[in-house]
């Protein structure tokens, strides 16, 4: 059995955006419960996510954005002490609480520590069970539940700190990874492939994208078999030609047919299939190196089962 790392941290549960918000701490509980019930949790190499350094975060984000996020967290802490509000609202869907800054550092830190461990050969691949998610975070702003772009930071880190010449990003969230495209678009060292429901939030990804982006917009109610066909036709030839030395996965599970935040029709078997195809490319060109990080997935039952399916393939279980 290969070694698959599982990176998480209690700080990732402390961030929350208010009662009834779909991007909630219980998402991580649902994953843990499923890993426990299925018995695969004990077969993974569990590691605690460290905090990312500001220098590493600034590989993907402007200094001003990072400072603004930190400053907002400090202002909020002071406001709460003075009896003020518990949340700082960033957009209608996205808010910080007093623990968000530390959760952000852990979420990015998980992806970086996973990258280090995979590059060192300690692990073949890794999954980061973290929140907040990242793929809507642009180089200079937070949006769509996301503050720092965990996968874009890790991809840049692999190139800048580990000297990789070609990395691929795979994004199978129901929403377009506009932040990742904003940060990595036009960088010839990166190939990003993704599918997403369209028209749908954040209403990007269909025009004017860079040559290193393979965007597959699909209409609501598209099912898994159609997605698989598109992946074979559009992603695979580009990934084969690109020969990535490492693959980063924005693992959103909200394209599941039970997830109310999107209207696509994927099931667990589709995540098994997609992960297998990604792993095929990683084995062929990247010594199996994959770092996957949680993005969306809001139906707790479907999320747990889908992450289990994803991890079973990564860990050869």
PLY file of the C-alpha trace (Angstrom):
ply
format ascii 1.0
element vertex 317
property float x
property float y
property float z
element edge 316
property int vertex1
property int vertex2
end_header
0.00 0.00 0.00
1.29 3.45 -0.81
1.43 6.12 1.86
-1.31 8.72 1.69
-1.09 11.66 4.07
-4.15 13.18 5.73
-3.51 16.74 6.90
-5.89 18.66 9.14
-5.95 20.80 12.29
-8.52 21.69 14.99
-8.13 25.40 14.07
-9.93 24.63 10.79
-13.10 23.88 12.78
-12.97 27.15 14.73
-13.61 29.32 11.69
-17.32 29.74 11.03
-19.46 32.30 9.25
-22.68 32.30 11.22
-25.65 30.02 11.95
-26.99 28.12 8.94
-24.01 28.87 6.69
-23.36 25.89 4.38
-19.56 26.19 4.69
-19.61 25.01 8.30
-17.30 23.19 10.73
-19.56 20.13 10.58
-18.19 19.46 7.08
-14.92 18.26 8.62
-16.83 16.18 11.19
-18.77 14.49 8.38
-15.51 13.48 6.71
-13.99 12.20 9.97
-17.16 10.25 10.79
-17.11 8.59 7.39
-13.42 7.66 7.65
-14.09 6.17 11.08
-17.18 4.23 9.97
-15.48 2.88 6.83
-12.28 1.95 8.67
-10.02 3.74 6.21
-9.13 6.57 8.61
-6.60 4.38 10.44
-4.89 3.43 7.15
-3.90 7.01 6.35
-0.83 8.79 7.69
-2.33 11.55 9.83
-0.39 14.76 10.16
-1.13 18.04 11.88
-1.18 21.04 9.55
1.38 23.71 10.49
0.73 27.42 9.97
1.88 28.72 6.59
4.35 31.59 6.67
3.25 34.95 5.30
6.20 34.79 2.86
4.84 31.58 1.34
1.29 32.94 1.15
2.68 35.95 -0.73
3.84 33.60 -3.51
0.20 33.74 -4.67
-1.29 36.82 -2.99
-0.39 40.50 -2.80
1.23 41.77 0.37
-1.70 44.17 0.74
-4.29 41.38 0.64
-2.44 39.32 3.25
-2.04 42.38 5.49
-5.72 43.25 5.06
-6.81 39.76 6.14
-4.55 39.83 9.18
-5.66 43.38 10.06
-9.33 42.46 9.77
-8.82 39.59 12.20
-7.12 41.89 14.72
-9.81 44.58 14.38
-12.50 41.97 14.92
-10.82 40.69 18.11
-10.71 44.25 19.46
-14.32 44.93 18.45
-15.53 41.76 20.19
-13.76 42.78 23.41
-15.62 46.09 23.21
-18.94 44.28 22.77
-19.04 44.67 18.98
-20.10 42.22 16.24
-18.80 38.63 16.11
-18.17 38.63 12.35
-16.47 40.83 9.76
-18.40 40.57 6.50
-16.27 40.41 3.33
-19.03 39.79 0.80
-22.66 38.65 1.18
-21.55 35.00 1.50
-18.15 35.36 3.18
-17.30 36.45 6.72
-14.46 36.15 9.22
-14.74 35.31 12.87
-12.00 35.76 15.45
-10.50 32.34 14.58
-10.50 32.70 10.79
-6.95 34.06 10.44
-5.48 30.99 12.17
-7.71 28.65 10.15
-6.49 30.33 6.95
-2.86 29.80 7.97
-3.53 26.13 8.79
-5.42 25.49 5.53
-2.57 26.92 3.43
-0.01 25.31 5.74
-1.57 21.88 5.20
-1.10 22.16 1.44
2.51 23.33 1.86
3.42 20.63 4.40
1.79 18.04 2.14
3.86 19.36 -0.78
7.06 19.09 1.25
6.27 15.54 2.41
5.34 14.36 -1.08
8.40 16.01 -2.64
10.61 14.38 0.02
9.15 10.97 -0.85
7.79 10.48 2.69
4.29 10.24 1.21
3.18 9.32 -2.29
0.21 11.67 -2.13
-1.87 13.59 0.39
-5.33 14.97 1.12
-5.87 18.13 3.14
-9.13 18.11 5.13
-9.14 21.84 5.74
-11.31 24.90 5.70
-11.74 27.65 4.73
-11.56 26.48 1.12
-9.48 28.46 -1.36
-10.23 28.32 -5.08
-12.26 31.55 -5.32
-9.57 33.61 -3.54
-7.91 35.86 -6.13
-4.40 37.26 -5.83
-5.73 40.45 -4.24
-9.11 39.59 -2.70
-11.21 37.12 -0.74
-14.58 35.95 -2.07
-16.98 33.00 -2.22
-16.16 31.44 1.20
-12.41 31.69 0.35
-9.65 33.90 1.82
-6.31 32.46 0.69
-5.99 30.14 -2.31
-4.51 27.02 -0.74
-3.91 25.15 -4.00
-2.47 28.12 -5.92
-0.11 28.85 -3.01
1.04 25.20 -2.98
1.49 25.10 -6.77
3.62 28.25 -6.69
5.54 26.88 -3.72
6.33 23.64 -5.58
7.82 25.70 -8.41
9.57 28.43 -6.41
10.81 26.42 -3.41
11.19 22.94 -4.92
12.20 23.97 -8.44
9.52 22.08 -10.37
9.17 23.15 -14.00
5.64 21.87 -14.70
2.73 21.45 -12.31
-0.90 20.69 -13.09
-3.98 21.84 -11.19
-7.18 19.77 -11.43
-10.38 21.45 -10.19
-13.59 19.39 -10.05
-15.66 21.71 -7.83
-19.14 22.62 -9.15
-18.00 26.29 -9.26
-15.29 27.68 -11.53
-11.97 28.14 -9.72
-11.74 31.79 -10.72
-9.21 32.65 -8.03
-6.82 29.90 -9.11
-7.18 31.04 -12.71
-6.56 34.65 -11.63
-3.32 33.65 -9.90
-1.98 31.01 -12.30
-3.48 32.05 -15.66
-0.79 32.73 -18.24
1.99 30.94 -16.30
3.45 28.44 -18.83
4.75 26.25 -15.99
1.15 25.47 -14.97
-1.68 23.62 -16.71
-5.08 23.97 -15.04
-7.97 21.71 -16.03
-11.47 22.03 -14.64
-15.17 21.56 -15.25
-17.91 23.63 -13.64
-21.61 24.35 -13.89
-22.41 27.30 -16.18
-24.06 29.77 -15.96
-23.41 29.76 -12.22
-21.41 31.54 -9.52
-18.87 33.15 -9.96
-19.96 33.63 -13.63
-16.39 33.32 -14.96
-14.30 30.86 -16.94
-16.05 30.92 -20.30
-14.27 33.76 -22.08
-10.87 35.34 -22.37
-9.03 32.62 -20.47
-5.30 32.03 -20.86
-3.82 29.28 -23.01
-2.83 27.24 -19.94
-6.47 26.88 -18.82
-8.69 23.99 -19.93
-12.14 25.13 -18.79
-15.15 22.88 -19.38
-18.38 24.75 -18.62
-21.35 22.36 -18.45
-25.07 23.08 -18.05
-27.08 22.28 -14.92
-28.18 18.63 -14.63
-25.16 17.28 -16.52
-24.47 13.75 -15.30
-21.29 11.92 -14.48
-20.99 9.92 -17.71
-21.06 13.12 -19.77
-18.42 14.68 -17.51
-16.23 11.57 -17.90
-16.48 11.80 -21.67
-15.45 15.47 -21.63
-12.51 14.69 -19.34
-11.29 11.98 -21.72
-11.64 14.28 -24.73
-10.41 17.57 -23.26
-8.34 17.09 -20.10
-6.42 13.92 -20.78
-4.70 14.88 -24.07
-3.58 18.19 -22.56
-2.31 16.54 -19.37
-0.47 13.89 -21.41
1.18 16.52 -23.58
2.09 18.68 -20.57
3.73 15.83 -18.57
3.29 17.43 -15.12
5.88 16.76 -12.43
3.24 17.14 -9.71
-0.55 17.45 -9.60
-2.58 19.63 -7.26
-6.29 18.93 -6.86
-8.97 21.42 -5.86
-11.27 18.73 -4.51
-14.77 20.17 -4.35
-17.55 17.61 -3.96
-20.51 19.94 -4.53
-21.10 18.62 -8.07
-22.68 15.60 -6.31
-26.33 15.14 -7.24
-27.40 15.38 -3.57
-25.72 18.77 -3.08
-28.17 21.66 -3.10
-25.53 24.32 -3.75
-25.14 23.09 -7.32
-27.23 21.27 -9.91
-24.83 18.71 -11.39
-25.42 14.97 -11.22
-22.20 13.30 -10.06
-22.13 10.36 -7.65
-19.34 8.73 -5.63
-18.34 6.44 -8.52
-17.63 9.52 -10.65
-15.19 10.85 -8.03
-13.55 7.41 -7.97
-13.18 7.52 -11.75
-11.89 11.11 -11.89
-9.35 10.45 -9.14
-8.19 7.30 -10.94
-7.59 9.23 -14.16
-5.68 11.94 -12.30
-3.64 9.25 -10.57
-2.86 7.60 -13.92
-1.23 10.83 -15.10
0.60 11.30 -11.79
2.01 7.77 -11.94
3.11 8.20 -15.55
4.83 11.57 -15.28
5.00 12.74 -11.65
6.22 9.73 -9.61
2.65 9.56 -8.26
2.90 13.00 -6.63
-0.56 14.42 -5.85
-1.65 16.96 -3.24
-5.42 17.32 -2.94
-7.20 19.93 -0.83
-10.86 20.19 0.13
-12.90 22.90 -1.57
-16.72 22.65 -1.70
-19.19 19.94 -0.73
-22.12 20.93 1.46
-24.44 17.91 1.72
-22.74 16.29 4.70
-23.61 12.68 3.82
-22.59 13.03 0.17
-19.41 14.87 1.20
-18.29 12.10 3.55
-18.93 9.36 1.00
-17.29 11.28 -1.84
-14.13 12.06 0.16
-13.97 8.37 1.11
-14.16 7.45 -2.61
-11.41 9.97 -3.43
-9.16 8.72 -0.62
-9.65 5.05 -1.47
-8.13 5.71 -4.89
-5.29 7.86 -3.54
-4.40 5.24 -0.93
-4.99 2.16 -3.17
-7.60 0.79 -0.76
0 1
1 2
2 3
3 4
4 5
5 6
6 7
7 8
8 9
9 10
10 11
11 12
12 13
13 14
14 15
15 16
16 17
17 18
18 19
19 20
20 21
21 22
22 23
23 24
24 25
25 26
26 27
27 28
28 29
29 30
30 31
31 32
32 33
33 34
34 35
35 36
36 37
37 38
38 39
39 40
40 41
41 42
42 43
43 44
44 45
45 46
46 47
47 48
48 49
49 50
50 51
51 52
52 53
53 54
54 55
55 56
56 57
57 58
58 59
59 60
60 61
61 62
62 63
63 64
64 65
65 66
66 67
67 68
68 69
69 70
70 71
71 72
72 73
73 74
74 75
75 76
76 77
77 78
78 79
79 80
80 81
81 82
82 83
83 84
84 85
85 86
86 87
87 88
88 89
89 90
90 91
91 92
92 93
93 94
94 95
95 96
96 97
97 98
98 99
99 100
100 101
101 102
102 103
103 104
104 105
105 106
106 107
107 108
108 109
109 110
110 111
111 112
112 113
113 114
114 115
115 116
116 117
117 118
118 119
119 120
120 121
121 122
122 123
123 124
124 125
125 126
126 127
127 128
128 129
129 130
130 131
131 132
132 133
133 134
134 135
135 136
136 137
137 138
138 139
139 140
140 141
141 142
142 143
143 144
144 145
145 146
146 147
147 148
148 149
149 150
150 151
151 152
152 153
153 154
154 155
155 156
156 157
157 158
158 159
159 160
160 161
161 162
162 163
163 164
164 165
165 166
166 167
167 168
168 169
169 170
170 171
171 172
172 173
173 174
174 175
175 176
176 177
177 178
178 179
179 180
180 181
181 182
182 183
183 184
184 185
185 186
186 187
187 188
188 189
189 190
190 191
191 192
192 193
193 194
194 195
195 196
196 197
197 198
198 199
199 200
200 201
201 202
202 203
203 204
204 205
205 206
206 207
207 208
208 209
209 210
210 211
211 212
212 213
213 214
214 215
215 216
216 217
217 218
218 219
219 220
220 221
221 222
222 223
223 224
224 225
225 226
226 227
227 228
228 229
229 230
230 231
231 232
232 233
233 234
234 235
235 236
236 237
237 238
238 239
239 240
240 241
241 242
242 243
243 244
244 245
245 246
246 247
247 248
248 249
249 250
250 251
251 252
252 253
253 254
254 255
255 256
256 257
257 258
258 259
259 260
260 261
261 262
262 263
263 264
264 265
265 266
266 267
267 268
268 269
269 270
270 271
271 272
272 273
273 274
274 275
275 276
276 277
277 278
278 279
279 280
280 281
281 282
282 283
283 284
284 285
285 286
286 287
287 288
288 289
289 290
290 291
291 292
292 293
293 294
294 295
295 296
296 297
297 298
298 299
299 300
300 301
301 302
302 303
303 304
304 305
305 306
306 307
307 308
308 309
309 310
310 311
311 312
312 313
313 314
314 315
315 316
